[in-house]
């Protein structure tokens, strides 16, 4: 029924050079998203694994809400299950297509690797009692080494090599620095400064449950609703398909922690639409990649990093989500403006009105938003814990999903009636609930593994005192000038973020770079948002721009050109972090008056408009290079906090706009004459 809805509302006709089948979409996912490279199970093995995965998801909910066992026991049991399920899911290499087959060496690694974590759980009290003396026990050292190596191998399979390269360099540096191998194993495996540090702890407490919630949201059909809502809202305007991509990705990305998955999921629909309307393949792919990447900064869920930020900063998650609103709006506004200017330059129109969804049809399905509404209300009320709020929201999602399945049977849906007439009875099976639990578990594996490796990186940094060395180095290079320190930190985040999952990248940067900015008097939360943003934009920044490359595979465009265009479209993500780092009022921190917030909002939006127009090279007519430079400088002046710079930028921006539109009218009158 979902596919029929897309055809009816979007009138989507794929070109021969676009991704047009589920097989094509899956091929793109397997190429650019390691999570999609999984073993193929059929028949009884598939059923067994299906139930085991679902059981793990239910266990995670019970653990987060009810269990009060020793933290060391809970965390190690959790990681043992992740290792076990991880090796069941991910084969040794890409393109593995044998059905119902798991080689003997994978079985051994799976059992021995997960066994190391279960051994720790069983002997947790002994580990606590022995403390540092555990280094003298060969058995505990061997078990710790096996546990670390099993996690590393699973990370290679489901996350990739970039993060392992970072971890490997730091492990070597740690050993060269004089830390003995037993001491390193103890730190990384048996203390709270390694694998079982804050990132994995947050996974146990919150992240996995919210990933499960995201899986239930997907199963209720809310992603399809978002796309149709975006079509109804902005599809009719100039350059409609591209604007649909921006709005749909912003909404869909709220519950998605993967730029690549978001790009491929909505891009398989929006990119062919954009190409059909006349957009260049590179531009169509870049729009989707930039918008999908920005989905991770969109409240309320913001991927998974928001929960980590709450833990690192000590600021309640609800406040973090509120702080993220204005920067996210600026980010998507920048892309929206660029899309509009490109459409105007190319003389494009919107999607024909008859091809758009009817508002009445969408109103009937507003109940699909109830899980998100429930989550926002419960988290914002501060009455329940985040885990309990997410669990209640999952129950709401279950109810909504059941209603969505039943509606065709009771005649509230036209599509359902059509299917019944054709003999295709909509299914009332509750199997989708188990499927959602399974998908939640499967999606959790990569996030948890990345967080575990991030813990290893943090452990090496802690035990060697590398953070203090980096602090001294950057302070020395920047001469205490905050702007230079911000620039160096940005480069560090982007380089480390290339190919590294957002959550892991943020964990690393929160431990390494955020303290440096804080030491230079940048507000704590602003410093964390700064590193968070630049960790995310690594997904669209060449040379390793996974989201852009995934979009280019769908559009059949040049990957590097797509990455460059996506970077230009997402220029707000490169500018806005400097604004809130220099003036955290954009994050609603240290606000002296409502007027200050209004001033920042208006001037920042106008500044983003100026920068977007300068990069696009169009403002009613094509701009010459000199005007583009002036326009970009005016935009930057308005984005930089300060009344004087705002006034300077505003005056120049107004003069340029008036001049360009005046020249456009003059050109038009000359042509008419």
C-alpha positions as CSV (number, residue, x, y, z in Angstrom):
1,X,0.0,0.0,0.0
2,X,2.9,2.3,0.7
3,X,4.3,2.0,-2.8
4,X,0.8,2.8,-4.3
5,X,0.6,5.9,-2.2
6,X,3.9,7.2,-3.5
7,X,2.8,6.5,-7.1
8,X,-0.6,8.2,-6.5
9,X,0.6,11.3,-4.7
10,X,4.0,11.9,-6.4
11,X,3.4,10.5,-9.8
12,X,6.9,9.3,-9.7
13,X,8.3,7.9,-13.0
14,X,11.9,6.9,-12.7
15,X,14.2,7.6,-15.6
16,X,16.4,4.9,-16.9
17,X,19.4,6.5,-15.4
18,X,17.9,6.8,-11.9
19,X,17.5,4.3,-9.1
20,X,14.1,2.8,-9.8
21,X,13.8,-0.5,-7.9
22,X,14.3,-1.7,-4.4
23,X,17.2,-3.8,-5.5
24,X,18.9,-0.6,-6.8
25,X,18.3,1.2,-3.6
26,X,19.7,-1.7,-1.6
27,X,22.8,-1.8,-3.8
28,X,23.5,1.8,-3.0
29,X,23.0,1.2,0.7
30,X,25.4,-1.7,0.6
31,X,28.0,0.3,-1.1
32,X,27.9,3.4,1.1
33,X,26.3,2.1,4.3
34,X,28.1,-0.7,6.1
35,X,25.0,-1.4,8.2
36,X,23.3,-2.8,5.0
37,X,26.0,-5.4,4.4
38,X,24.5,-8.2,6.4
39,X,24.3,-12.0,6.3
40,X,21.4,-13.6,4.4
41,X,19.3,-15.8,6.6
42,X,16.3,-17.7,5.3
43,X,13.8,-20.2,6.7
44,X,14.2,-21.4,10.3
45,X,17.5,-19.6,11.0
46,X,15.9,-16.3,9.9
47,X,13.0,-16.9,12.3
48,X,15.3,-17.8,15.2
49,X,17.5,-14.7,14.7
50,X,14.3,-12.6,14.2
51,X,13.1,-13.6,17.7
52,X,16.5,-13.3,19.3
53,X,16.9,-9.7,18.0
54,X,13.4,-8.8,19.2
55,X,14.1,-10.3,22.6
56,X,17.3,-8.2,22.9
57,X,15.3,-5.0,22.2
58,X,12.8,-5.9,24.9
59,X,15.6,-6.7,27.3
60,X,17.2,-3.3,26.6
61,X,13.9,-1.6,27.6
62,X,13.6,-3.7,30.7
63,X,17.3,-3.0,31.6
64,X,17.0,0.8,31.1
65,X,13.8,1.1,33.2
66,X,13.8,-1.6,35.9
67,X,17.2,-3.3,36.4
68,X,19.3,-2.0,39.3
69,X,22.1,-4.5,39.0
70,X,25.7,-3.5,39.4
71,X,26.7,-1.1,36.5
72,X,29.7,-3.3,35.6
73,X,27.4,-6.3,35.2
74,X,24.7,-4.5,33.2
75,X,27.2,-2.9,30.8
76,X,29.2,-6.0,30.2
77,X,26.2,-8.2,29.6
78,X,24.8,-5.6,27.2
79,X,28.1,-5.5,25.2
80,X,28.3,-9.3,25.2
81,X,24.9,-9.4,23.6
82,X,25.9,-6.8,21.0
83,X,29.1,-8.7,20.1
84,X,27.0,-11.9,19.7
85,X,24.3,-10.3,17.6
86,X,26.9,-8.3,15.7
87,X,28.8,-11.4,14.4
88,X,25.5,-13.1,13.6
89,X,24.5,-10.1,11.5
90,X,27.7,-8.8,9.7
91,X,29.9,-11.1,7.5
92,X,33.7,-10.8,7.2
93,X,33.6,-8.8,4.0
94,X,31.3,-6.8,1.7
95,X,29.3,-8.6,-1.0
96,X,28.9,-11.8,1.1
97,X,25.9,-13.5,-0.5
98,X,25.9,-17.1,0.8
99,X,22.5,-18.0,2.3
100,X,22.3,-19.6,5.8
101,X,26.0,-19.9,6.1
102,X,28.4,-18.7,8.9
103,X,32.0,-19.8,8.6
104,X,33.6,-21.7,11.5
105,X,36.0,-18.8,12.4
106,X,33.1,-16.4,12.7
107,X,31.3,-18.8,15.1
108,X,34.5,-19.0,17.2
109,X,35.0,-15.2,17.3
110,X,31.3,-14.7,18.1
111,X,31.3,-17.2,21.0
112,X,34.8,-16.3,22.4
113,X,34.3,-12.5,21.9
114,X,30.9,-12.3,23.6
115,X,32.1,-14.8,26.2
116,X,34.8,-12.4,27.2
117,X,32.2,-9.8,28.2
118,X,30.0,-12.4,29.9
119,X,33.1,-13.5,31.9
120,X,33.6,-9.9,33.0
121,X,29.9,-9.8,34.1
122,X,30.2,-13.0,36.1
123,X,33.5,-11.8,37.8
124,X,32.6,-8.2,38.2
125,X,32.9,-8.2,42.0
126,X,36.4,-9.9,41.7
127,X,37.5,-7.2,39.2
128,X,36.3,-4.4,41.6
129,X,38.0,-6.1,44.6
130,X,41.3,-6.6,42.9
131,X,41.3,-3.2,41.2
132,X,44.9,-2.5,39.8
133,X,46.1,-5.9,41.0
134,X,44.1,-7.5,38.3
135,X,47.0,-6.8,35.9
136,X,48.9,-9.6,37.5
137,X,46.3,-12.2,36.6
138,X,47.0,-13.6,33.2
139,X,43.5,-15.0,32.7
140,X,41.9,-11.6,33.2
141,X,44.4,-10.0,30.8
142,X,43.8,-12.6,28.1
143,X,40.0,-12.2,28.4
144,X,40.3,-8.4,28.3
145,X,42.5,-8.6,25.1
146,X,40.0,-10.9,23.5
147,X,37.1,-8.6,24.3
148,X,38.9,-5.6,22.9
149,X,39.9,-7.4,19.7
150,X,36.4,-8.8,19.1
151,X,35.0,-5.3,19.4
152,X,37.6,-4.0,16.9
153,X,36.8,-6.7,14.4
154,X,33.1,-6.1,14.6
155,X,33.8,-2.4,14.2
156,X,35.7,-3.1,11.0
157,X,32.7,-5.0,9.7
158,X,29.9,-2.7,10.5
159,X,31.4,0.8,11.0
160,X,34.5,0.9,8.9
161,X,38.3,1.5,9.0
162,X,38.5,5.3,9.5
163,X,37.6,5.2,13.2
164,X,39.9,2.1,13.7
165,X,42.8,4.0,12.2
166,X,42.3,6.8,14.8
167,X,42.0,4.2,17.6
168,X,45.0,2.3,16.3
169,X,47.3,5.4,16.2
170,X,46.2,6.3,19.7
171,X,46.8,2.8,21.1
172,X,50.3,2.8,19.6
173,X,50.9,6.3,21.0
174,X,49.8,5.1,24.4
175,X,52.1,2.1,24.4
176,X,55.0,4.3,23.2
177,X,54.3,6.8,25.9
178,X,55.3,4.2,28.5
179,X,51.9,2.7,29.4
180,X,52.4,-1.1,29.7
181,X,50.1,-3.5,27.8
182,X,48.5,-5.0,30.9
183,X,47.8,-1.4,32.2
184,X,46.2,-0.5,28.8
185,X,44.0,-3.7,28.8
186,X,42.8,-3.0,32.3
187,X,42.0,0.7,31.5
188,X,40.2,-0.1,28.3
189,X,38.3,-3.3,29.4
190,X,38.0,-3.3,33.2
191,X,37.4,0.4,34.1
192,X,34.9,3.1,33.3
193,X,37.6,5.0,31.2
194,X,37.5,2.7,28.3
195,X,34.9,0.6,26.4
196,X,32.4,1.0,29.3
197,X,32.7,4.8,29.6
198,X,30.0,7.4,29.0
199,X,29.2,6.6,25.4
200,X,28.3,2.9,26.0
201,X,26.6,3.9,29.3
202,X,24.4,6.3,27.4
203,X,23.6,3.6,24.9
204,X,22.4,1.4,27.7
205,X,20.4,4.1,29.4
206,X,18.8,6.0,26.4
207,X,20.1,5.6,22.9
208,X,19.1,2.0,22.1
209,X,15.5,2.7,23.3
210,X,15.3,5.8,21.1
211,X,16.6,3.8,18.2
212,X,13.8,1.2,18.8
213,X,11.4,4.1,19.0
214,X,12.7,5.3,15.6
215,X,12.1,1.8,14.2
216,X,8.5,1.8,15.4
217,X,8.0,5.3,13.9
218,X,9.2,4.0,10.5
219,X,6.8,1.0,10.8
220,X,3.8,3.2,11.4
221,X,4.3,4.9,8.0
222,X,5.3,8.3,9.3
223,X,8.2,8.6,6.8
224,X,5.7,8.2,3.9
225,X,3.4,10.8,5.6
226,X,6.3,13.3,5.9
227,X,7.1,13.0,2.2
228,X,3.4,13.5,1.2
229,X,3.1,16.4,3.8
230,X,6.2,18.0,2.2
231,X,4.7,17.7,-1.2
232,X,1.4,19.3,-0.1
233,X,3.3,22.1,1.8
234,X,5.9,23.2,-0.7
235,X,5.5,21.1,-3.9
236,X,3.6,23.7,-5.8
237,X,6.2,26.4,-5.4
238,X,9.1,27.2,-7.7
239,X,11.5,24.3,-7.8
240,X,9.0,22.2,-5.8
241,X,10.7,18.8,-5.8
242,X,13.9,20.2,-4.3
243,X,12.0,22.0,-1.6
244,X,10.1,18.8,-1.0
245,X,13.4,17.0,-0.5
246,X,14.5,19.7,2.1
247,X,11.3,19.6,4.1
248,X,10.9,15.8,4.0
249,X,14.5,15.1,5.0
250,X,14.3,17.6,7.9
251,X,11.2,15.9,9.2
252,X,12.4,12.3,8.5
253,X,15.8,13.0,9.9
254,X,14.5,13.8,13.3
255,X,14.4,10.1,14.2
256,X,17.3,9.0,12.0
257,X,20.9,8.8,13.2
258,X,22.3,8.0,9.7
259,X,22.9,10.6,7.0
260,X,23.4,7.8,4.4
261,X,20.2,5.9,5.3
262,X,18.2,9.2,5.3
263,X,19.7,10.2,1.9
264,X,18.9,6.8,0.3
265,X,15.5,6.4,2.0
266,X,14.0,9.7,0.8
267,X,16.4,10.3,-2.0
268,X,15.2,7.3,-4.0
269,X,12.0,9.2,-4.4
270,X,13.0,12.9,-4.4
271,X,16.2,12.8,-6.5
272,X,14.4,11.3,-9.6
273,X,11.6,13.9,-9.1
274,X,14.2,16.7,-9.1
275,X,15.9,15.4,-12.2
276,X,12.6,15.1,-14.0
277,X,11.9,18.7,-13.3
278,X,15.2,19.7,-14.9
279,X,17.7,20.0,-12.0
280,X,21.3,18.9,-12.7
281,X,22.0,15.4,-11.3
282,X,24.8,16.8,-9.1
283,X,22.5,19.5,-7.7
284,X,19.6,17.0,-7.1
285,X,21.9,14.6,-5.2
286,X,23.5,17.4,-3.3
287,X,20.2,18.8,-2.1
288,X,19.1,15.5,-0.7
289,X,22.5,14.8,0.9
290,X,22.8,18.2,2.5
291,X,19.2,18.0,3.8
292,X,19.5,14.4,5.0
293,X,22.7,15.2,6.8
294,X,21.0,18.1,8.5
295,X,18.3,15.8,9.8
296,X,20.7,14.8,12.5
297,X,20.7,18.3,14.0
298,X,16.9,18.5,13.9
299,X,15.2,18.3,17.3
300,X,13.7,16.5,19.1
301,X,15.8,13.4,18.6
302,X,18.8,14.6,16.7
303,X,20.1,11.2,15.8
304,X,21.7,9.9,19.1
305,X,24.3,12.6,19.8
306,X,21.8,14.8,21.7
307,X,21.6,12.2,24.5
308,X,25.4,12.0,24.7
309,X,25.6,15.8,24.8
310,X,23.1,15.8,27.7
311,X,25.4,13.3,29.5
312,X,28.6,15.1,28.8
313,X,27.4,18.6,29.7
314,X,25.0,17.7,32.5
315,X,22.2,19.8,30.8
316,X,18.8,18.1,30.6
317,X,18.0,16.5,27.2
318,X,14.9,18.7,26.9
319,X,16.9,21.9,27.1
320,X,19.5,20.5,24.6
321,X,16.6,19.9,22.1
322,X,15.3,23.5,22.6
323,X,18.8,24.9,22.1
324,X,19.1,23.1,18.8
325,X,16.0,24.6,17.3
326,X,17.3,28.0,15.9
327,X,20.6,26.6,14.5
328,X,18.6,23.8,12.8
329,X,16.2,26.3,11.3
330,X,19.1,28.4,10.0
331,X,20.7,25.3,8.4
332,X,17.6,24.3,6.5
333,X,16.7,27.9,5.6
334,X,20.1,28.2,4.0
335,X,19.5,25.1,1.9
336,X,15.9,26.2,1.1
337,X,17.1,29.6,-0.1
338,X,19.8,28.0,-2.3
339,X,17.3,25.7,-3.8
340,X,14.9,28.6,-4.5
341,X,17.6,30.7,-6.2
342,X,18.7,27.7,-8.3
343,X,15.1,27.1,-9.4
344,X,14.6,30.8,-10.3
345,X,17.9,30.8,-12.2
346,X,16.7,27.8,-14.3
347,X,13.2,29.1,-14.7
348,X,11.5,26.1,-13.0
349,X,8.0,25.8,-11.9
350,X,6.4,23.7,-9.1
351,X,4.7,20.3,-9.2
352,X,1.3,20.5,-10.9
353,X,-1.5,20.9,-8.4
354,X,-3.3,17.8,-9.6
355,X,-0.2,15.6,-8.8
356,X,-0.1,16.8,-5.1
357,X,-1.7,15.1,-2.1
358,X,-5.0,16.6,-1.0
359,X,-4.8,18.3,2.5
360,X,-8.0,16.4,3.5
361,X,-6.2,13.1,3.0
362,X,-3.3,14.2,5.1
363,X,-5.6,15.5,7.9
364,X,-7.0,12.0,8.2
365,X,-3.5,10.7,9.0
366,X,-2.4,13.3,11.5
367,X,-2.7,10.6,14.2
368,X,0.6,9.2,12.8
369,X,2.4,12.1,14.6
370,X,1.0,11.1,18.0
371,X,4.2,9.1,19.0
372,X,6.4,12.2,18.3
373,X,3.9,14.5,20.2
374,X,3.9,12.1,23.1
375,X,7.7,11.9,23.2
376,X,8.1,15.7,23.1
377,X,5.5,16.1,25.8
378,X,6.8,13.4,28.1
379,X,10.4,14.5,27.8
380,X,9.5,18.1,28.3
381,X,7.4,17.5,31.3
382,X,10.4,16.3,33.4
383,X,8.0,13.9,35.1
384,X,9.5,10.7,33.7
385,X,13.0,9.5,32.9
386,X,14.0,9.6,29.2
387,X,14.0,5.9,29.0
388,X,10.5,5.7,30.5
389,X,9.3,8.5,28.2
390,X,10.7,6.7,25.2
391,X,9.0,3.4,26.3
392,X,5.7,5.1,26.7
393,X,6.1,6.7,23.2
394,X,6.9,3.2,21.8
395,X,3.6,2.0,23.2
396,X,1.8,5.0,21.6
397,X,3.6,4.1,18.3
398,X,2.3,0.5,18.6
399,X,-1.3,1.8,19.1
400,X,-0.9,4.2,16.1
401,X,0.5,1.4,14.0
402,X,-2.4,-0.9,14.8
403,X,-4.9,1.9,14.0
404,X,-3.0,2.5,10.7
405,X,-3.4,-1.2,9.9
406,X,-7.1,-1.3,10.8
407,X,-8.2,1.9,9.0
408,X,-8.4,0.3,5.5
409,X,-10.7,-2.4,7.0
410,X,-13.2,0.1,8.4
411,X,-13.4,2.2,5.2
412,X,-11.6,5.3,6.3
413,X,-8.9,5.0,3.6
414,X,-9.7,5.2,-0.1
415,X,-6.5,3.2,-0.9
416,X,-7.7,0.4,1.4
417,X,-11.0,0.2,-0.3
418,X,-9.3,0.0,-3.7
419,X,-7.1,-2.8,-2.5
420,X,-10.0,-4.7,-1.1
421,X,-11.8,-4.4,-4.5
422,X,-8.7,-5.8,-6.2
423,X,-8.6,-8.7,-3.7
424,X,-5.6,-7.5,-1.8
425,X,-6.8,-7.5,1.8
426,X,-4.7,-5.2,4.1
427,X,-3.0,-7.4,6.7
428,X,-3.9,-7.1,10.3
429,X,-0.9,-9.2,11.4
430,X,1.0,-8.0,14.5
431,X,4.2,-9.3,13.1
432,X,5.3,-5.7,12.3
433,X,5.7,-5.1,16.0
434,X,8.3,-7.9,16.3
435,X,9.9,-6.6,13.0
436,X,10.2,-3.1,14.6
437,X,11.9,-4.6,17.7
438,X,14.2,-6.5,15.4
439,X,15.1,-3.5,13.3
440,X,15.7,-1.5,16.4
441,X,18.2,-4.1,17.6
442,X,19.9,-4.3,14.3
443,X,20.3,-0.6,14.0
444,X,21.6,-0.4,17.5
445,X,24.6,-2.6,16.9
446,X,26.5,-0.1,14.7
447,X,25.9,2.8,17.1
448,X,26.9,0.8,20.2
449,X,30.1,-0.6,18.5
450,X,31.1,2.9,17.4
451,X,30.5,4.2,20.9
452,X,32.6,1.3,22.3
453,X,35.5,2.2,20.0
454,X,35.0,5.9,20.9
455,X,35.5,4.8,24.5
456,X,38.8,3.2,23.6
457,X,39.9,6.4,22.0
458,X,38.9,8.4,25.0
459,X,40.6,5.9,27.3
460,X,43.9,6.4,25.4
461,X,43.6,10.1,25.5
462,X,42.8,10.1,29.2
463,X,45.6,7.7,30.3
464,X,48.3,9.6,28.2
465,X,47.1,13.1,29.1
466,X,46.9,13.8,25.4
467,X,44.0,16.2,25.8
468,X,46.2,18.5,27.9
469,X,48.9,18.3,25.2
470,X,46.4,19.2,22.5
471,X,45.0,22.0,24.6
472,X,48.5,23.5,25.0
473,X,49.2,23.1,21.3
474,X,46.1,24.7,20.0
475,X,46.3,27.5,22.6
476,X,49.9,28.1,21.5
477,X,49.0,28.0,17.7
478,X,46.0,30.3,18.2
479,X,47.8,32.7,20.5
480,X,44.7,32.6,22.7
481,X,42.6,34.1,19.8
482,X,39.3,32.3,20.0
483,X,38.5,32.6,16.2
484,X,41.8,30.8,15.3
485,X,41.1,28.1,17.9
486,X,37.6,27.6,16.5
487,X,39.1,27.3,13.0
488,X,41.6,24.7,14.1
489,X,38.9,22.8,16.0
490,X,36.7,22.8,12.9
491,X,39.4,21.3,10.7
492,X,40.1,18.6,13.4
493,X,36.4,17.7,13.6
494,X,36.0,17.5,9.8
495,X,39.1,15.4,9.3
496,X,38.3,13.0,12.1
497,X,34.7,12.9,11.1
498,X,35.4,11.6,7.5
499,X,34.0,8.1,7.5
500,X,33.4,8.1,11.3
501,X,29.8,7.8,12.5
502,X,28.3,11.0,14.0
503,X,27.9,9.6,17.5
504,X,31.5,8.3,17.7
505,X,32.9,11.5,16.2
506,X,31.0,13.6,18.7
507,X,32.2,11.4,21.6
508,X,35.8,11.8,20.5
509,X,35.5,15.6,20.0
510,X,33.7,16.0,23.3
511,X,36.7,14.5,25.0
512,X,39.4,16.2,22.9
513,X,38.3,19.5,21.4
514,X,35.4,20.7,23.4
515,X,37.6,21.2,26.6
516,X,40.0,23.3,24.5
517,X,37.3,25.7,23.5
518,X,35.9,25.7,27.0
519,X,39.4,26.7,28.3
520,X,39.3,29.6,25.9
521,X,36.1,30.8,27.5
522,X,33.6,29.4,25.0
523,X,30.4,28.4,26.8
524,X,30.3,24.7,27.6
525,X,27.2,23.9,25.6
526,X,28.3,26.1,22.7
527,X,31.6,24.2,22.6
528,X,29.8,20.9,22.4
529,X,27.4,22.1,19.8
530,X,30.3,23.4,17.8
531,X,32.1,20.0,17.6
532,X,28.8,18.2,17.1
533,X,28.0,20.3,14.0
534,X,31.4,19.9,12.3
535,X,31.4,16.2,13.0
536,X,28.1,16.0,11.1
537,X,29.1,18.0,8.1
538,X,32.0,15.6,7.5
539,X,29.4,13.4,5.8
540,X,29.0,15.9,2.9
541,X,32.6,17.4,2.9
542,X,34.9,15.9,0.2
543,X,37.0,13.9,-0.2
544,X,35.1,11.3,2.1
545,X,31.5,12.5,1.9
546,X,29.5,9.4,2.3
547,X,26.0,11.0,2.2
548,X,26.9,12.9,-0.9
549,X,28.3,9.8,-2.6
550,X,25.2,7.8,-1.8
551,X,23.1,10.6,-3.3
552,X,25.3,10.7,-6.4
553,X,24.9,6.9,-6.9
554,X,21.1,7.5,-7.0
555,X,21.4,10.5,-9.3
556,X,24.1,8.9,-11.5
557,X,26.2,12.1,-11.0
558,X,29.9,12.8,-10.4
559,X,30.5,12.0,-6.6
560,X,33.2,14.7,-6.1
561,X,31.1,17.4,-7.8
562,X,28.1,16.3,-5.8
563,X,30.1,16.7,-2.6
564,X,31.3,20.2,-3.5
565,X,27.7,21.3,-4.4
566,X,26.4,19.8,-1.1
567,X,29.1,21.7,0.8
568,X,28.0,24.9,-0.8
569,X,24.3,24.2,0.0
570,X,25.1,23.4,3.6
571,X,27.1,26.6,4.0
572,X,25.0,27.5,7.1
573,X,26.4,24.5,8.9
574,X,29.9,26.0,8.4
575,X,28.9,29.5,9.5
576,X,26.2,29.1,12.3
577,X,28.5,27.2,14.7
578,X,30.9,30.2,14.8
579,X,27.9,32.4,15.6
580,X,26.8,30.5,18.7
581,X,30.4,29.9,19.8
582,X,31.0,33.6,19.8
583,X,27.5,34.5,21.0
584,X,25.6,31.6,22.7
585,X,22.3,33.7,22.7
586,X,21.5,31.8,19.5
587,X,21.3,28.7,21.8
588,X,19.2,30.7,24.2
589,X,22.1,30.9,26.6
590,X,23.0,34.1,28.5
591,X,20.1,35.9,26.8
592,X,19.7,39.4,28.2
593,X,16.4,40.2,26.5
594,X,13.9,38.9,24.0
595,X,15.0,41.7,21.7
596,X,18.5,40.1,21.6
597,X,17.1,36.8,20.4
598,X,14.9,38.4,17.8
599,X,17.8,40.5,16.5
600,X,20.0,37.4,16.2
601,X,17.3,35.4,14.5
602,X,16.5,38.1,11.9
603,X,20.1,39.1,11.2
604,X,21.3,35.5,11.0
605,X,18.5,34.6,8.5
606,X,19.3,37.7,6.4
607,X,23.0,36.8,6.6
608,X,22.4,33.3,5.5
609,X,20.4,34.7,2.6
610,X,23.3,36.9,1.5
611,X,25.8,34.1,1.7
612,X,23.5,31.6,-0.2
613,X,22.9,34.1,-2.9
614,X,26.6,34.8,-3.2
615,X,27.5,31.2,-3.5
616,X,24.6,30.5,-6.0
617,X,25.6,33.6,-8.1
618,X,22.0,34.6,-8.7
619,X,19.8,37.3,-7.3
620,X,17.1,38.1,-9.9
621,X,19.9,37.9,-12.5
622,X,23.3,36.4,-12.7
623,X,25.8,38.1,-10.4
624,X,29.3,39.2,-11.4
625,X,32.2,38.0,-9.2
626,X,32.7,41.4,-7.5
627,X,29.1,41.6,-6.4
628,X,29.2,38.0,-5.1
629,X,32.2,38.8,-2.9
630,X,30.5,42.0,-1.6
631,X,27.3,40.0,-0.9
632,X,29.1,37.2,0.9
633,X,30.9,39.8,3.1
634,X,27.6,41.5,3.9
635,X,26.1,38.2,4.8
636,X,29.0,37.3,7.1
637,X,28.8,40.7,8.8
638,X,25.1,40.0,9.6
639,X,25.9,36.5,10.9
640,X,28.7,37.6,13.2
641,X,27.1,38.8,16.5
642,X,27.2,42.5,17.1
643,X,25.0,45.5,16.4
644,X,27.6,47.4,14.4
645,X,28.4,44.5,12.1
646,X,24.7,43.8,11.7
647,X,24.0,47.4,10.6
648,X,27.0,47.4,8.2
649,X,25.9,44.1,6.7
650,X,22.2,45.1,6.4
651,X,23.0,48.4,4.6
652,X,25.3,46.6,2.1
653,X,22.8,43.8,1.6
654,X,19.9,46.2,1.0
655,X,22.0,48.2,-1.5
656,X,23.0,45.1,-3.4
657,X,19.4,43.7,-3.6
658,X,18.0,47.1,-4.7
659,X,20.7,47.5,-7.3
660,X,20.4,44.0,-8.7
661,X,16.6,44.1,-9.0
662,X,16.8,47.6,-10.5
663,X,19.3,46.3,-13.1
664,X,17.0,43.3,-13.7
665,X,14.1,45.7,-14.5
666,X,16.4,47.7,-16.7
667,X,17.5,44.7,-18.6
668,X,13.9,43.5,-19.0
669,X,12.8,46.9,-20.4
670,X,15.7,46.9,-22.9
671,X,14.8,43.5,-24.1
672,X,11.1,44.5,-24.5
673,X,12.1,47.6,-26.4
